Amino acid sequence: MTQFRTLALARRWFAISLIVAWLSPLAGWSQVPVGPRIAANDTSGHGAQVVYEAGAVHLGTSRVFIHVYKTGLGHEHGVMGRLKQGHVVLNDNSGGGELVFDMPSFDADSDEARRYVGLTGSTDASTREQVNANMHGAGVLDTHMYPTATFKIASVTKLAELSRRGLPQYQLDGAFVLHGTTAPIGIVVDAEPRSGWLHLRGGFSILQSSYGIKPFTKAFGAVGVADRLDIWGDLWVAGERLVVQHVPSR
């Protein structure tokens, strides 16, 4: 009986060792670069290498946030959206680029969006659905007619002062195109280098009325949102040419 038990145990360990040996080449699939864990967002195929040229924005991890203020008995909102495409080159006095906002992707009052703009608490699903319907509707953003907004960066200037986080700052000047209307804007961003990537963060404010948008109101104006919007970009940009190993989605 002892011999049979020894033989069975040996067979079991041999089978386990074969499984471990077969799985070991796959261990690399779970590895992602240090920093924003960006590769897990790509969908270019198993084992593919994704090339990001300097200045390319990583769309999977970059976000745009909006703080919507209230009037009367209204409520403040946090909105989060994505970019459709983008590149930013931070060369002093010779940089530029373009950011294209994916307007239908903007979603109001997720917990992440509210926290980012400094709001507390959560919003129930029914209220979020109503807020999103109003925001995307023809009376406000009209994302069916205007599915994108664009920031065309004409110039980049490195500033002498560091940001509050002790990071280099850049002034981005250009034109913001929203709802079919173009207006000049300037944005100050700071840039944090991480493993070949630049984490860019900065913001600006606009008046909806300057872009032909009438701020939402109801109940004869007793409930509504303010004209002013605060907008922040939280972007991951390739600081150099990067080759990233794709990580398959699970």
VENDA-V715258 format. One record per residue. N is the residue number from 1. RES is the residue in one letter. SS is DSSP state (H for helix, E for strand, - for the rest). BURIAL is I if it has 16 or more other C-alpha atoms within 10 Angstrom, else O. D_CENTER is the distance of its C-alpha to the mean C-alpha in Angstrom with 1 decimal. Layout:
N/RES/SS/BURIAL/D_CENTER + N/RES/SS/BURIAL/D_CENTER
This chain:
1/M/-/O/64.0 + 2/T/H/O/62.5 + 3/Q/H/O/62.3 + 4/F/H/O/60.5 + 5/R/H/O/58.0 + 6/T/H/O/57.4 + 7/L/H/O/57.0 + 8/A/H/O/54.5 + 9/L/H/O/52.5 + 10/A/H/O/52.4 + 11/R/H/O/51.3 + 12/R/H/O/48.4 + 13/W/H/O/47.2 + 14/F/H/O/47.6 + 15/A/H/O/45.4 + 16/I/H/O/42.7 + 17/S/H/O/42.9 + 18/L/H/O/42.4 + 19/I/H/O/39.3 + 20/V/H/O/37.8 + 21/A/H/O/38.8 + 22/W/H/O/37.2 + 23/L/H/O/33.9 + 24/S/H/O/33.6 + 25/P/H/O/32.3 + 26/L/H/O/29.4 + 27/A/H/O/28.3 + 28/G/H/O/26.2 + 29/W/H/O/23.9 + 30/S/H/O/22.5 + 31/Q/-/O/21.7 + 32/V/-/I/18.2 + 33/P/-/O/17.7 + 34/V/-/O/17.7 + 35/G/-/O/14.6 + 36/P/-/I/11.1 + 37/R/-/O/13.1 + 38/I/-/I/11.3 + 39/A/H/I/14.4 + 40/A/H/I/14.4 + 41/N/H/O/11.7 + 42/D/-/I/14.0 + 43/T/-/O/16.8 + 44/S/-/O/19.2 + 45/G/-/O/22.2 + 46/H/-/O/24.1 + 47/G/-/O/24.5 + 48/A/-/O/23.0 + 49/Q/E/I/21.8 + 50/V/E/I/18.7 + 51/V/E/O/19.1 + 52/Y/E/I/16.5 + 53/E/-/O/18.5 + 54/A/-/I/18.1 + 55/G/-/I/15.4 + 56/A/E/I/13.4 + 57/V/E/I/9.6 + 58/H/-/I/8.4 + 59/L/-/I/6.6 + 60/G/-/I/6.8 + 61/T/-/I/4.9 + 62/S/-/I/2.5 + 63/R/E/I/1.6 + 64/V/E/I/5.4 + 65/F/E/I/8.2 + 66/I/E/I/11.8 + 67/H/E/I/15.1 + 68/V/E/I/17.8 + 69/Y/E/I/21.2 + 70/K/E/I/24.4 + 71/T/E/I/27.9 + 72/G/E/O/31.0 + 73/L/-/O/30.6 + 74/G/-/I/27.0 + 75/H/-/O/24.0 + 76/E/-/I/20.9 + 77/H/E/I/17.6 + 78/G/E/I/14.0 + 79/V/E/I/11.6 + 80/M/E/I/8.0 + 81/G/E/I/6.7 + 82/R/E/I/5.1 + 83/L/E/I/6.8 + 84/K/E/I/10.1 + 85/Q/E/O/11.1 + 86/G/E/I/11.2 + 87/H/E/I/13.3 + 88/V/E/I/14.3 + 89/V/E/I/17.7 + 90/L/-/I/18.7 + 91/N/-/O/22.4 + 92/D/-/O/24.4 + 93/N/-/O/26.1 + 94/S/-/O/25.2 + 95/G/-/I/21.5 + 96/G/E/I/19.3 + 97/G/E/I/16.8 + 98/E/E/I/14.9 + 99/L/E/I/11.5 + 100/V/E/I/11.8 + 101/F/E/I/10.0 + 102/D/E/I/10.6 + 103/M/E/I/12.5 + 104/P/E/I/13.9 + 105/S/E/I/10.7 + 106/F/E/I/10.6 + 107/D/E/I/12.1 + 108/A/E/I/14.3 + 109/D/-/I/15.4 + 110/S/-/I/13.8 + 111/D/H/I/14.9 + 112/E/H/O/11.5 + 113/A/H/I/10.9 + 114/R/H/I/14.5 + 115/R/H/O/14.6 + 116/Y/H/I/11.8 + 117/V/-/I/13.9 + 118/G/-/O/17.1 + 119/L/-/I/18.5 + 120/T/-/O/20.5 + 121/G/-/O/21.7 + 122/S/-/O/20.5 + 123/T/-/O/21.0 + 124/D/-/O/22.9 + 125/A/H/O/21.9 + 126/S/H/O/24.5 + 127/T/H/O/23.4 + 128/R/H/I/19.8 + 129/E/H/O/21.1 + 130/Q/H/O/23.3 + 131/V/H/I/20.7 + 132/N/H/I/18.4 + 133/A/H/O/21.5 + 134/N/H/I/22.5 + 135/M/H/I/19.1 + 136/H/H/I/18.9 + 137/G/-/O/22.7 + 138/A/-/O/24.9 + 139/G/-/O/25.7 + 140/V/-/I/22.3 + 141/L/-/I/19.4 + 142/D/-/I/21.3 + 143/T/-/I/18.5 + 144/H/-/O/21.2 + 145/M/-/O/22.8 + 146/Y/-/I/19.7 + 147/P/-/I/16.9 + 148/T/E/I/15.0 + 149/A/E/I/14.7 + 150/T/E/I/14.9 + 151/F/E/I/15.0 + 152/K/E/I/17.7 + 153/I/E/I/18.1 + 154/A/E/O/21.9 + 155/S/E/I/22.4 + 156/V/E/I/21.2 + 157/T/E/I/23.4 + 158/K/E/I/23.3 + 159/L/-/O/24.5 + 160/A/-/O/27.4 + 161/E/-/O/26.1 + 162/L/-/O/23.6 + 163/S/-/O/21.0 + 164/R/-/O/21.9 + 165/R/-/O/20.3 + 166/G/-/O/22.6 + 167/L/-/O/20.1 + 168/P/E/I/20.8 + 169/Q/E/I/19.7 + 170/Y/E/I/19.3 + 171/Q/E/I/20.0 + 172/L/E/I/18.3 + 173/D/E/I/20.6 + 174/G/E/I/20.4 + 175/A/E/I/20.4 + 176/F/E/I/18.0 + 177/V/E/I/18.9 + 178/L/E/I/18.4 + 179/H/-/I/20.7 + 180/G/-/O/23.0 + 181/T/E/O/23.6 + 182/T/E/O/22.9 + 183/A/E/O/23.1 + 184/P/E/O/22.8 + 185/I/E/I/20.2 + 186/G/E/I/19.8 + 187/I/E/I/16.9 + 188/V/E/I/17.5 + 189/V/E/I/14.9 + 190/D/E/I/15.8 + 191/A/E/I/15.3 + 192/E/E/I/15.7 + 193/P/E/I/17.0 + 194/R/E/O/16.5 + 195/S/-/O/18.5 + 196/G/-/I/18.1 + 197/W/E/I/14.4 + 198/L/E/I/13.4 + 199/H/E/I/10.9 + 200/L/E/I/10.7 + 201/R/E/I/10.6 + 202/G/E/I/12.5 + 203/G/E/I/13.3 + 204/F/E/O/16.0 + 205/S/E/O/18.0 + 206/I/E/O/19.5 + 207/L/E/O/22.4 + 208/Q/H/I/21.9 + 209/S/H/O/25.5 + 210/S/H/O/25.0 + 211/Y/H/I/23.2 + 212/G/-/O/25.7 + 213/I/-/I/24.0 + 214/K/-/I/26.2 + 215/P/-/I/24.6 + 216/F/-/I/25.2 + 217/T/E/I/28.5 + 218/K/E/O/31.0 + 219/A/-/O/34.4 + 220/F/-/O/35.7 + 221/G/-/O/33.0 + 222/A/-/O/33.5 + 223/V/E/O/29.9 + 224/G/E/I/27.0 + 225/V/E/I/23.9 + 226/A/E/I/24.3 + 227/D/E/I/23.9 + 228/R/E/I/21.6 + 229/L/E/I/17.8 + 230/D/E/I/15.8 + 231/I/E/I/12.4 + 232/W/E/I/10.0 + 233/G/E/I/7.4 + 234/D/E/I/5.9 + 235/L/E/I/5.9 + 236/W/E/I/8.0 + 237/V/E/I/11.0 + 238/A/E/I/14.2 + 239/G/-/I/17.0 + 240/E/-/O/19.6 + 241/R/-/O/20.4 + 242/L/E/I/19.2 + 243/V/E/O/20.5 + 244/V/E/I/18.7 + 245/Q/E/I/20.7 + 246/H/-/I/19.1 + 247/V/-/I/19.1 + 248/P/-/I/20.3 + 249/S/-/O/18.5 + 250/R/-/O/20.8
